[in-house]
Amino acid sequence: MGKKYNLWSFYLILVCLGLAAYSLYSNINNTWLIAPPNYILLIISLIAFTLGIIGFKDKRNWWAKTRSWLTVILSSLTSIGLFLVLSFTLFFSSMGANEHIKTASSPDDNYTIDFYRYDAGAAGSFGVRGELNGPLWFKKRIYYQDRVEQVEVEWESNDSVSINNHILKLDEGDTYGYQ
């Protein structure tokens, strides 16, 4: 029974690390965020840690022992990192760094965009960003404008939207404010 826990915990932490890396990549490059939220990744890494501890019962060979140690070390480091990211996010979101302004849906309800006001305080700028909602928790940042506090949204058609007089064709993957 320990063999299954050992193997599953190892695979689970590899999946968790891959999703966390993709989450970081998609936030940097403004692509579709398909990874689950960070708190779900934290739960997965804690489950992998628990299964890795139980997997220490598997003492068949050196690879099983190494896999258990590797799983426990990786899952504990991943858990600590995700916990710090979540704490950082909660701390700064409670200070008004990100404030939901409005939600705009297309006339046919195929597209929904959430708009947020952000403020980096003395360390940076303020502005507005828009995130296109996809299925499940999938999101994509499509609009980003510095030194603006309000957002004017007008749908030109079912897949074309004007945000502060910048027209985006959502079916073509248009974005504004990102390089």
N, CA and C of each residue as an Amber inpcrd file, in Angstrom:
protein
   537
   0.8250000  -1.2010000   0.0000000   0.0000000   0.0000000   0.0000000
   0.8670000   1.2620000   0.0000000   1.9900000   1.2400000   0.6960000
   2.8930000   2.3790000   0.7450000   3.4550000   2.6940000  -0.6280000
   3.5740000   1.6540000  -1.4950000   4.1050000   1.8560000  -2.8440000
   3.2140000   2.8000000  -3.6330000   1.9060000   2.6110000  -3.5240000
   0.9760000   3.4650000  -4.2540000   1.0430000   4.8990000  -3.7390000
   1.1160000   5.0710000  -2.4280000   1.2150000   6.4170000  -1.8670000
   2.5020000   7.0940000  -2.3260000   3.5670000   6.3410000  -2.3380000
   4.8600000   6.8690000  -2.7410000   4.8130000   7.3650000  -4.1770000
   4.2960000   6.5570000  -5.0570000   4.2380000   6.8990000  -6.4740000
   3.2580000   8.0450000  -6.7440000   2.0610000   7.9780000  -6.1580000
   1.0570000   9.0150000  -6.3740000   1.5110000  10.3680000  -5.8370000
   2.1690000  10.3660000  -4.6930000   2.6320000  11.6370000  -4.1420000
   3.7020000  12.2540000  -5.0370000   4.5580000  11.4290000  -5.5980000
   5.5970000  11.9280000  -6.5000000   4.9810000  12.5400000  -7.7540000
   4.0250000  11.8420000  -8.3700000   3.3550000  12.3680000  -9.5570000
   2.5610000  13.6280000  -9.2390000   1.9150000  13.6490000  -8.0850000
   1.1080000  14.7880000  -7.6900000   1.9580000  16.0480000  -7.5100000
   3.1310000  15.9140000  -6.9020000   3.9700000  17.0940000  -6.7040000
   4.5690000  17.5570000  -8.0330000   4.8490000  16.6330000  -8.9440000
   5.3310000  17.0410000 -10.2660000   4.2630000  17.8280000 -11.0260000
   3.0070000  17.3830000 -10.9380000   1.9040000  18.1070000 -11.5720000
   1.7320000  19.4800000 -10.9270000   1.8120000  19.5280000  -9.6100000
   1.6710000  20.7950000  -8.8850000   2.7780000  21.7760000  -9.2670000
   4.0030000  21.2980000  -9.3480000   5.1200000  22.1540000  -9.7630000
   4.9380000  22.6450000 -11.1940000   4.4890000  21.7760000 -12.0790000
   4.2410000  22.1720000 -13.4630000   3.1540000  23.2350000 -13.5670000
   2.0560000  23.0560000 -12.8270000   0.9810000  24.0420000 -12.8480000
   1.4140000  25.3730000 -12.2410000   2.1960000  25.3230000 -11.1680000
   2.6960000  26.5630000 -10.5520000   3.6330000  27.2950000 -11.5080000
   4.4810000  26.5620000 -12.2060000   5.3900000  27.1820000 -13.1740000
   4.5990000  27.7910000 -14.3350000   3.5840000  27.0710000 -14.8140000
   2.7720000  27.6200000 -15.8950000   1.9900000  28.8460000 -15.4280000
   1.5210000  28.8490000 -14.1960000   0.8140000  30.0010000 -13.6490000
   1.7080000  31.2350000 -13.6460000   2.9370000  31.0570000 -13.2310000
   3.9020000  32.1620000 -13.2530000   4.1570000  32.6220000 -14.6860000
   4.3470000  31.6930000 -15.5960000   4.5800000  32.0110000 -17.0060000
   3.3960000  32.7720000 -17.6090000   2.1780000  32.3020000 -17.3500000
   1.0060000  32.9420000 -17.9510000   0.7710000  34.3270000 -17.3750000
   1.1240000  34.5560000 -16.1140000   0.9860000  35.8980000 -15.5590000
   2.0220000  36.8510000 -16.1390000   3.2090000  36.3620000 -16.3980000
   4.2530000  37.2160000 -16.9660000   3.9550000  37.5370000 -18.4320000
   3.4880000  36.5550000 -19.1990000   3.2840000  36.7190000 -20.6430000
   1.8440000  36.9970000 -21.0440000   0.9390000  37.1340000 -20.0800000
  -0.4670000  37.4670000 -20.3370000  -1.1370000  36.5020000 -21.3070000
  -0.9280000  35.2270000 -21.0900000  -1.6220000  34.2020000 -21.8620000
  -2.7710000  33.6760000 -21.0060000  -3.5230000  32.7450000 -21.5350000
  -4.6170000  32.1800000 -20.7600000  -4.0740000  31.5000000 -19.5160000
  -4.6450000  31.8410000 -18.3900000  -4.2680000  31.2130000 -17.1300000
  -5.1630000  29.9940000 -16.9460000  -4.6060000  28.7930000 -17.2000000
  -5.4030000  27.5780000 -17.0860000  -5.1080000  26.8230000 -15.8000000
  -4.0950000  27.2750000 -15.0680000  -3.7750000  26.6330000 -13.7900000
  -4.8290000  27.0320000 -12.7660000  -5.1340000  26.1370000 -11.8360000
  -6.0970000  26.4980000 -10.7920000  -5.5380000  27.6130000  -9.9120000
  -6.3880000  28.2380000  -9.1100000  -5.9100000  29.2940000  -8.2070000
  -4.8300000  28.7650000  -7.2580000  -4.0360000  29.6850000  -6.7130000
  -2.9030000  29.3020000  -5.8660000  -3.3200000  28.5360000  -4.6170000
  -4.4970000  28.8230000  -4.0600000  -4.9070000  28.0820000  -2.8690000
  -5.2060000  26.6180000  -3.1950000  -5.6650000  26.3390000  -4.4060000
  -5.8730000  24.9410000  -4.8180000  -4.5120000  24.2580000  -4.9750000
  -3.5350000  24.9590000  -5.5620000  -2.1920000  24.3940000  -5.6910000
  -1.5700000  24.1380000  -4.3170000  -1.8380000  25.0180000  -3.3590000
  -1.3370000  24.8060000  -1.9960000  -1.9470000  23.5460000  -1.3930000
  -3.2290000  23.3400000  -1.5800000  -3.8910000  22.1310000  -1.0710000
  -3.3030000  20.8920000  -1.7270000  -3.0630000  20.9420000  -3.0310000
  -2.4690000  19.8000000  -3.7430000  -1.0760000  19.4950000  -3.2050000
  -0.2760000  20.5420000  -2.9630000   1.0790000  20.3010000  -2.4570000
   1.0550000  19.7580000  -1.0370000   0.0860000  20.1690000  -0.2240000
  -0.0410000  19.6120000   1.1360000  -0.4860000  18.1520000   1.0970000
  -1.3590000  17.8240000   0.1560000  -1.7620000  16.4180000  -0.0140000
  -0.5680000  15.5860000  -0.4650000   0.2260000  16.1180000  -1.3930000
   1.4280000  15.4040000  -1.8520000   2.4040000  15.2130000  -0.6980000
   2.5430000  16.2220000   0.1640000   3.4200000  16.1030000   1.3290000
   2.9500000  14.9840000   2.2550000   1.6480000  14.9550000   2.5300000
   1.0810000  13.9210000   3.4000000   1.2650000  12.5320000   2.7920000
   0.9700000  12.3920000   1.5140000   1.1490000  11.0930000   0.8580000
   2.6280000  10.7070000   0.7970000   3.5100000  11.6970000   0.6650000
   4.9520000  11.4140000   0.6720000   5.4150000  10.8840000   2.0160000
   4.8790000  11.4300000   3.1060000   5.2190000  10.9290000   4.4430000
   4.7300000   9.4930000   4.5960000   3.5050000   9.2300000   4.1580000
   2.9750000   7.8580000   4.2280000   3.7880000   6.9360000   3.3210000
   4.3000000   7.4730000   2.2000000   5.0790000   6.6870000   1.2420000
   6.4150000   6.2120000   1.7810000   6.8600000   6.7480000   2.9200000
   8.1060000   6.2640000   3.5240000   8.0110000   4.7960000   3.9450000
   6.8120000   4.2410000   4.0280000   6.6410000   2.8260000   4.3750000
   7.1870000   1.9070000   3.2840000   7.2720000   2.4330000   2.0620000
   7.7870000   1.6430000   0.9450000   9.3180000   1.6440000   1.0080000
   9.8870000   0.5150000   1.4290000  11.3430000   0.4060000   1.5770000
  11.9110000  -0.6930000   0.6750000  11.2960000  -0.8910000  -0.4950000
  11.7120000  -1.9690000  -1.3800000  13.1030000  -1.7760000  -1.9390000
  13.4340000  -0.5560000  -2.3730000  14.7340000  -0.3100000  -2.9980000
  15.1520000   1.1380000  -2.7760000  16.3270000   1.4770000  -3.2670000
  16.8490000   2.8220000  -3.0440000  16.0500000   3.8740000  -3.8000000
  15.4590000   3.4980000  -4.9770000  14.6850000   4.4670000  -5.7460000
  13.4090000   4.8650000  -5.0180000  12.7730000   3.9410000  -4.3420000
  11.5540000   4.2580000  -3.5930000  11.8690000   5.2030000  -2.4330000
  12.9750000   4.9540000  -1.7460000  13.3680000   5.8420000  -0.6400000
  13.7210000   7.2340000  -1.1620000  14.4620000   7.2720000  -2.2510000
  14.8460000   8.5610000  -2.8450000  13.6180000   9.3340000  -3.3150000
  12.6700000   8.5990000  -3.9260000  11.4410000   9.2340000  -4.4030000
  10.6520000   9.8220000  -3.2350000  10.6030000   9.1270000  -2.1050000
   9.9050000   9.6470000  -0.9280000  10.5720000  10.9200000  -0.4110000
  11.8990000  10.8870000  -0.3050000  12.6080000  12.0700000   0.1730000
  12.4350000  13.2350000  -0.7960000  12.5250000  12.9460000  -2.0840000
  12.3640000  13.9900000  -3.0930000  10.9640000  14.5960000  -3.0330000
   9.9620000  13.7530000  -2.8640000   8.5840000  14.2300000  -2.7780000
   8.3860000  15.1150000  -1.5600000   8.8830000  14.6790000  -0.4110000
   8.7000000  15.4510000   0.8190000   9.4260000  16.7950000   0.7200000
  10.6290000  16.8010000   0.1820000  11.3830000  18.0560000   0.0650000
  10.7120000  18.9970000  -0.9320000  10.3650000  18.4890000  -2.1190000
   9.7270000  19.3360000  -3.1210000   8.3720000  19.8630000  -2.6630000
   7.5780000  18.9990000  -2.0430000   6.2460000  19.4360000  -1.6100000
   6.3280000  20.4330000  -0.4680000   7.2910000  20.2640000   0.4340000
   7.4080000  21.2400000   1.5200000   7.8860000  22.5900000   0.9830000
   8.8440000  22.5880000   0.0580000   9.2980000  23.8520000  -0.5380000
   8.1890000  24.5210000  -1.3540000   7.4390000  23.7220000  -2.0970000
   6.3270000  24.2620000  -2.8760000   5.2500000  24.8180000  -1.9640000
   4.9430000  24.1100000  -0.8870000   3.9280000  24.5860000   0.0640000
   4.3490000  25.9030000   0.7000000   5.6020000  25.9920000   1.0980000
   6.0950000  27.2360000   1.7060000   6.0220000  28.3820000   0.6970000
   6.4620000  28.1290000  -0.5350000   6.4150000  29.1670000  -1.5700000
   5.0000000  29.6230000  -1.8640000   4.0650000  28.6760000  -2.0170000
   2.6780000  29.0390000  -2.2980000   2.0320000  29.7470000  -1.1130000
   2.3840000  29.3330000   0.0980000   1.8620000  30.0060000   1.2860000
   2.3390000  31.4570000   1.3250000   3.5930000  31.6930000   0.9950000
   4.1140000  33.0640000   0.9660000   3.4270000  33.8970000  -0.1240000
   3.2010000  33.3010000  -1.2860000   2.5090000  34.0090000  -2.3670000
   1.0850000  34.3600000  -1.9520000   0.3760000  33.4040000  -1.3440000
  -0.9890000  33.6700000  -0.8910000  -1.0230000  34.7310000   0.2030000
  -0.0880000  34.6650000   1.1400000  -0.0290000  35.6650000   2.2090000
   0.2480000  37.0460000   1.6420000   1.1910000  37.1200000   0.7250000
   1.5340000  38.3840000   0.0730000   0.3190000  38.9430000  -0.6650000
  -0.3760000  38.0990000  -1.4080000  -1.5490000  38.5290000  -2.1650000
  -2.6580000  39.0080000  -1.2400000  -2.9470000  38.2450000  -0.1840000
  -3.9940000  38.6470000   0.7510000  -3.6500000  39.9410000   1.4780000
  -2.3960000  40.0850000   1.8650000  -1.9800000  41.2800000   2.5840000
  -2.1570000  42.5210000   1.7220000  -1.7070000  42.4650000   0.4820000
  -1.7830000  43.6480000  -0.3590000  -3.1650000  43.8630000  -0.9570000
  -3.9570000  42.8220000  -1.1160000  -5.3150000  43.0420000  -1.6100000
  -6.1940000  43.6320000  -0.5190000  -5.8670000  43.3950000   0.7520000
  -6.6400000  43.9960000   1.8310000  -6.3060000  45.4700000   1.9960000
  -5.1860000  45.9090000   1.4390000  -4.7950000  47.3130000   1.5290000
  -5.3460000  48.1210000   0.3570000  -6.2260000  47.5340000  -0.4370000
  -6.8240000  48.2570000  -1.5520000  -5.9750000  48.2620000  -2.8030000
  -4.9970000  47.3900000  -2.8960000  -4.1370000  47.3590000  -4.0680000
  -4.9160000  46.9190000  -5.3060000  -5.8640000  46.0270000  -5.1460000
  -6.7160000  45.5860000  -6.2440000  -8.1700000  45.7390000  -5.8180000
  -8.9160000  46.5210000  -6.5810000 -10.3170000  46.7630000  -6.2540000
 -11.1620000  46.5010000  -7.4870000 -12.1550000  45.6380000  -7.3470000
 -13.0430000  45.3160000  -8.4610000 -13.8930000  46.5420000  -8.7800000
 -13.8880000  46.9470000 -10.0580000 -14.6600000  48.1170000 -10.4710000
 -16.0100000  47.6880000 -11.0320000 -15.9630000  46.8550000 -12.0770000
 -17.2090000  46.4310000 -12.7240000 -16.9830000  45.1720000 -13.5310000
 -18.0900000  44.5660000 -13.9190000 -18.0940000  43.4090000 -14.8030000
 -18.9400000  43.7600000 -16.0200000 -18.4200000  43.4670000 -17.2040000
 -19.1410000  43.7520000 -18.4460000 -19.2780000  42.4590000 -19.2360000
 -20.4910000  42.1770000 -19.6700000 -20.7620000  40.9830000 -20.4780000
 -21.1600000  41.3920000 -21.8800000 -20.7750000  40.5610000 -22.8530000
 -21.1290000  40.8330000 -24.2460000 -22.6390000  40.6910000 -24.4210000
 -23.2030000  41.2610000 -25.4890000 -24.6550000  41.1630000 -25.7120000
 -25.1620000  39.7250000 -25.7820000 -24.3500000  38.8020000 -26.3150000
 -24.7740000  37.4050000 -26.3820000 -24.2840000  36.5840000 -25.1960000
 -23.6530000  37.2270000 -24.2050000 -23.1440000  36.5950000 -22.9780000
 -22.0620000  35.5430000 -23.2230000 -21.3670000  35.6060000 -24.3630000
 -20.2510000  34.6850000 -24.6180000 -18.9700000  35.1550000 -23.9630000
 -18.8300000  36.4610000 -23.7360000 -17.6300000  37.0260000 -23.1370000
 -18.0100000  37.8120000 -21.8820000 -17.2030000  37.6550000 -20.8480000
 -17.3610000  38.4350000 -19.6240000 -15.9960000  38.9820000 -19.2410000
 -15.9360000  40.2820000 -18.9970000 -14.6820000  40.9440000 -18.6280000
 -14.8580000  41.5720000 -17.2520000 -13.9360000  41.2470000 -16.3430000
 -13.8920000  41.8740000 -15.0240000 -12.8280000  42.9560000 -15.0440000
 -13.1700000  44.1240000 -14.5230000 -12.2320000  45.2400000 -14.4680000
 -11.8390000  45.5180000 -13.0240000 -10.5380000  45.7470000 -12.8320000
  -9.9840000  45.9920000 -11.5070000  -9.1560000  47.2700000 -11.5330000
  -9.2360000  48.0170000 -10.4470000  -8.3570000  49.1660000 -10.2510000
  -7.1940000  48.6840000  -9.4010000  -5.9820000  48.9670000  -9.8290000
  -4.8050000  48.5720000  -9.0550000  -4.0460000  49.8190000  -8.6410000
  -3.3290000  49.7190000  -7.5470000  -2.5260000  50.8300000  -7.0490000
  -1.2880000  50.2450000  -6.3920000  -0.1230000  50.5380000  -6.9560000
   1.1320000  50.0210000  -6.4170000   1.6820000  50.9170000  -5.3130000
   0.9750000  51.9870000  -4.9880000   1.4230000  52.8770000  -3.9240000
   2.6640000  53.6430000  -4.3400000   3.5370000  53.8970000  -3.3780000
   4.7510000  54.6720000  -3.6470000   5.7320000  53.9100000  -4.5390000
   5.5770000  52.6000000  -4.6220000   6.5080000  51.7770000  -5.3910000
   6.2090000  51.7810000  -6.8830000   5.0260000  52.2450000  -7.2850000
   4.6930000  52.1650000  -8.6970000   3.5390000  53.0590000  -9.0630000
   2.8000000  52.6270000 -10.0520000   1.7450000  53.4270000 -10.6330000
   0.3700000  52.8960000 -10.2320000  -0.6690000  53.5470000 -10.7260000
  -2.0270000  53.0900000 -10.5480000  -2.6570000  52.9800000 -11.9280000
  -3.7820000  52.2800000 -12.0120000  -4.4420000  52.1440000 -13.2950000
  -5.5650000  51.1440000 -13.2420000  -5.9470000  50.6750000 -14.4220000
  -7.0610000  49.7490000 -14.5850000  -6.5970000  48.5630000 -15.4230000
  -7.0570000  47.3750000 -15.0540000  -6.7910000  46.1940000 -15.8770000
  -8.0920000  45.4230000 -16.0720000  -8.1860000  44.7330000 -17.2070000
  -9.3610000  43.9320000 -17.5220000  -8.9660000  42.4910000 -17.7590000
  -9.7710000  41.5750000 -17.2000000  -9.5110000  40.1430000 -17.3510000
 -10.7090000  39.4760000 -18.0010000 -10.4410000  38.7960000 -19.0980000
 -11.4690000  38.0410000 -19.8050000 -11.6570000  36.7070000 -19.1100000
 -12.8950000  36.3950000 -18.7370000 -13.1840000  35.1420000 -18.0400000
 -13.4380000  34.0300000 -19.0500000 -12.8680000  32.8590000 -18.7620000
 -13.0890000  31.6820000 -19.5680000 -13.8370000  30.6410000 -18.7540000
 -13.8560000  29.3930000 -19.2100000 -14.5200000  28.3520000 -18.4390000
 -13.7410000  28.0320000 -17.1610000 -14.4040000  27.4910000 -16.1810000
 -13.8300000  27.1590000 -14.8730000 -13.1490000  28.3810000 -14.2790000
 -11.8730000  28.2940000 -13.9820000 -11.1290000  29.4080000 -13.4070000
 -10.2220000  30.0760000 -14.4330000 -10.3360000  29.7120000 -15.6950000
  -9.4580000  30.2430000 -16.7320000  -9.6760000  31.7500000 -16.8760000
  -8.5750000  32.5060000 -16.9910000  -8.6240000  33.9570000 -17.1760000
  -7.5070000  34.3920000 -18.0980000  -7.7270000  35.5430000 -18.7350000
  -6.6840000  36.1370000 -19.5600000  -6.7680000  37.6480000 -19.4000000
  -5.6390000  38.2660000 -19.0820000  -5.5940000  39.7210000 -18.9690000
  -5.5400000  40.3080000 -20.3730000  -6.5330000  41.1220000 -20.7010000
  -6.6070000  41.6700000 -22.0550000  -6.4550000  43.1810000 -22.0930000
  -6.5980000  43.8420000 -20.9600000  -6.5600000  45.3040000 -20.9510000
  -5.7510000  45.7890000 -19.7570000  -4.8800000  46.7530000 -20.0120000
  -4.0220000  47.2900000 -18.9720000  -3.7060000  48.7320000 -19.3350000
  -4.0790000  49.6750000 -18.4600000  -3.8120000  51.0760000 -18.7390000
  -3.3990000  51.7790000 -17.4480000  -2.2410000  52.4220000 -17.4970000
  -1.7250000  53.1710000 -16.3510000  -2.4020000  54.5340000 -16.2360000
  -2.3920000  55.0640000 -15.0310000  -2.8440000  56.4080000 -14.6920000
  -4.2870000  56.6870000 -15.1190000  -5.1390000  55.7030000 -14.9540000
  -6.5730000  55.8260000 -15.2230000  -7.3020000  55.2480000 -14.0180000
  -8.3730000  55.9150000 -13.6010000  -9.1090000  55.4060000 -12.4350000
 -10.4690000  54.8380000 -12.7880000 -11.0330000  55.2510000 -13.9160000
 -12.3480000  54.7730000 -14.3260000 -12.2280000  54.0330000 -15.6550000
 -13.2380000  53.2640000 -15.9520000 -13.2580000  52.5230000 -17.2070000
 -14.6320000  52.6840000 -17.8520000 -14.6070000  53.0190000 -19.1440000
 -15.8300000  53.1450000 -19.9390000 -15.8620000  51.9660000 -20.9120000
 -16.9060000  51.1530000 -20.8160000 -17.0170000  49.9460000 -21.6360000
 -18.2590000  50.0470000 -22.5030000 -18.0630000  49.8100000 -23.8020000
 -19.1870000  49.7940000 -24.7300000 -18.9720000  48.6690000 -25.7350000
 -19.9180000  47.7830000 -25.8350000 -19.8030000  46.6550000 -26.7630000
 -20.2000000  47.1200000 -28.1580000 -19.2970000  46.9700000 -29.1170000
 -19.5490000  47.3180000 -30.5140000 -20.3520000  46.2100000 -31.2040000
 -20.0300000  44.9630000 -30.8590000 -20.7370000  43.7860000 -31.3820000
 -20.5800000  42.6720000 -30.3430000 -20.9500000  41.4510000 -30.7220000
 -20.8510000  40.3330000 -29.7890000 -19.4170000  39.9840000 -29.4160000
 -18.4420000  40.3260000 -30.2770000 -17.0510000  39.9650000 -29.9980000
 -16.0880000  41.1470000 -30.1200000 -16.6180000  42.3520000 -30.1480000
 -15.7920000  43.5500000 -30.2350000 -16.2360000  44.5310000 -29.1520000
 -15.2560000  45.0070000 -28.3690000 -15.5690000  45.8760000 -27.2370000
 -14.6830000  47.1130000 -27.2740000 -15.2520000  48.2500000 -26.8880000
 -14.5010000  49.4960000 -26.7740000 -14.2950000  49.7790000 -25.2860000
 -13.0260000  49.8130000 -24.8780000 -12.6790000  50.0820000 -23.4860000
 -11.8800000  51.3760000 -23.4590000 -12.4320000  52.4020000 -22.8460000
 -11.7960000  53.7200000 -22.8110000 -11.3280000  54.1390000 -24.2070000
 -12.2010000  53.9560000 -25.2100000 -11.9580000  54.3190000 -26.6170000
 -10.8490000  53.5030000 -27.2840000 -10.5460000  52.3350000 -26.7550000
  -9.6170000  51.3930000 -27.3920000 -10.4320000  50.1620000 -27.7820000
 -10.5130000  49.8780000 -29.0740000 -11.3490000  48.7820000 -29.5550000
 -10.5450000  47.4860000 -29.5770000 -11.1080000  46.4630000 -28.9470000
 -10.4920000  45.1330000 -28.9160000 -11.4360000  44.1390000 -29.5860000
 -10.8870000  43.3520000 -30.5110000 -11.6490000  42.2670000 -31.1360000
 -11.2800000  40.9880000 -30.3900000 -12.1750000  40.5320000 -29.5440000
 -11.8780000  39.4020000 -28.6660000 -11.7230000  38.0930000 -29.4210000
 -12.4450000  37.9300000 -30.5410000 -12.3060000  36.6870000 -31.2990000
 -10.9510000  36.5800000 -31.9860000 -10.2440000  37.7070000 -32.1420000
  -8.9100000  37.7080000 -32.7420000  -7.8060000  37.7330000 -31.6890000
  -8.1800000  37.7730000 -30.4120000  -7.1950000  37.7470000 -29.3280000
  -6.5260000  39.0850000 -29.0690000  -7.1740000  40.1830000 -29.4300000
  -6.5950000  41.5070000 -29.2080000  -6.4160000  41.8070000 -27.7210000
  -5.3490000  42.5400000 -27.4060000  -5.1140000  43.0460000 -26.0580000
  -4.6620000  44.4970000 -26.1740000  -4.7250000  45.2200000 -25.0580000
  -4.2470000  46.5940000 -25.0410000  -3.3940000  46.8100000 -23.7970000
  -2.2680000  47.4870000 -24.0050000  -1.4270000  47.8600000 -22.8810000
  -0.3220000  46.8730000 -22.5800000  -0.2770000  45.7570000 -23.2880000
   0.7770000  44.7500000 -23.0770000   1.6780000  44.7170000 -24.3020000
   2.9650000  44.5220000 -24.0640000   3.8990000  44.4280000 -25.1820000
   3.8760000  43.0300000 -25.7410000
